[in-house]
Amino acid sequence: MDPQKEANAPEKTDRKEFMEDDAIVSLYWKRSERAIEETAAKYGKLCHSVAFGVLRNNEDSEECVNDTYVRTWNSIPTDQPEHLGAYVSKIARRLAVDLFRKNSAQKRAPSTTAVFDELANSLPDEASDDFEDKLALRDALARYIASLTPENRMIFMRRYWYCDTIHAIASSLHMTDMGVKKRLGRMRGNLKKLLEPEETEASE
């Protein structure tokens, strides 16, 4: 083959074309089992990554992924998610956290326990089961995360959503471990200040 033509030839790729989210959601509404197949193909690795970030165990993470598909199948006839990836990853994380607590995770994954404890002091007590209180907390967290700079948002999410280690975050961003710790400390402090008024209002 002519070297010039070879250089100008389209790059070959193994990238698979996935079904669009709205088409997959439509399959769920039609109660087609193909919906789960397409979800697994497109977002299976993402869900496993989210679950593994919490559990640090492949077998448990795979269990959460399978349960995620079941939960998605049961919930989408009511819900109409715009972003299926965000929707299923949120379910996967919630299931992973539940399983983490159930399995006495302090012995099995102390690093993940440390992540939860790290953020706990910035959040209100979980004594209230009131739906409106939980909704207010969720909205306040979403507003806070949206207010962060892109880099700080990445640090915060990787630490407290994906449960990445300080060192892994620092290495990927070419920062020192201490630099990441300081940023996280400032962000937790700002989050606590933001939530204090909300907590006061909820108790009035």
Secondary structure, 3 states (H helix, E strand, C coil): CCHHHHHHCCCCCCCCCCCCHHHHHHHHHCCCCHHHHHHHHHHHHHHHHHHHHHHCCHHHHHHHHHHHHHHHHHHCCCCCCCCHHHHHHHHHHHHHHHHHHHCCHHHHCHHHHHHHHHHHCCCCCCCCCCHHHHHHHHHHHHHHHHHCCHHHHHHHHHHHCCCCCHHHHHHHCCCCHHHHHHHHHHHHHHHHHHHHHHHHHHHC
